[in-house]
Every structure is written in C-alpha cells, then in structure tokens.
C-alpha cells in the first residue's frame, strides 16, 4: 500500500536495464505479472489489521489510479466509475507514477522515524532537529524524482504543514513495530537509495535513515538479516 511498486522503473530509460532489486528480487514479480495488466494506485486510506482477516477502516476513502505508463485509458476510466459507484473517492491521474512518488516523499521519513522513536508524526515534526533531518532527506528524494520523471515542486516545509494538519498520526511502520510485524522498509526507504544509485545521486541523509532503521529492525527480528 505504501512505497515504490515493482513496476516503477518500466518506461524510464535510466532504470529499464534491470528490475528494482529491493522490491522485486531477481525479477520474480515482473516475470509473473505482465506489465500490461497493471493499473497504478496511490492509497489515501487509514486502516489497520487487528487480527488476521480483519481490516478496520479509520480515516479517508481516496484512491488515485492511473496507467503506469501515463496518459488516459478507457479501462482506468471504467474502473474509476465502478469504484465511485461503490462509494470510494476516486481520482483518475494521467501521471500516477508522480502521485506515488509524492506520497512516498512523506512516508520516506515519517514511517521509519516513527518506528525507531515510537513518536507520532506531530511529535516528530515538533523537534526542530528531526524536522530539519526530514527536510534534508526529502530534498534528496526530490532530486531523485526529478531524474526519473517524477518531479515534485512542493517544498518540504509545505509538506510538513500538510502532515501536521492530519493531527497525531501513528504511521504504519510504527504500528508494525508494536505488532511485531516485518517492516516495509525496502519499498519505502531501501528502494529510494537504489534508485538514487542508479541515476547517480548522492543521498547521505536517506542512507543514514536506512542504516539506522534497518539495524533497529534487525535487532528486533523485524527485518531479515
């Protein structure tokens, strides 16, 4: 539901040579699921699983859907209409890769920092040093996005203001720590570093965030060694 999907590099010249190892090791998923069958989606729904098979809805009901390669299509329009009839708020995008990257820009920092500190989003952003670190990492992610066709014009401080309007949020990665579940670190943080390396952009703040969170998770058995 969060982060970069396995198909994200398709159609991007700098990334076409190999699958994204962090989210599709050895290309297993890309061989099993034809790219032509995929419809991209960015999820803005707050939910949790208190027990196996039970999903509890908390906030939001918005999905952004679109063709992975961009543009418009009848199948996406048809899917959007069907989901709207089911009561889901749908936005049909002609650039869903950018929408996914935009969402990632917030999850990249808030999720792992909440996981390792135990603090909700409002407390993270109330600390000026943590807030500055988040901004620095987001600037690095924006530079990567600009190289892969996902340029984001919004500044980190504007994004922080939007996050604070949502109140005291306990991100999914923090919920996973509390429940003893494996962290979704690769799709949210590791893959950003991989993308940066493939397009030749230095990401020292993202690297540090990944290293600290990965070690934290491994010492608790929440990420494979």
Secondary structure by P-SEA (a helix, b strand, c coil): ccccccccccccccccccccccccccaaaaaacccccbbbbbbcbbbbcccccbbbbcccbbbbbbbccccccaaaaaaaaaaaaaccbbbbbccaaaaaaaaaaaaccaaaaaaaccccaaaaaacaaaaaaaaaaaaaaaaaaaaacccccccaaaaaaaaaaacccccaaaaaaaaccccccccccaaaaaaaaaaccccaaaaaaaaaaaaaaaaaccccc
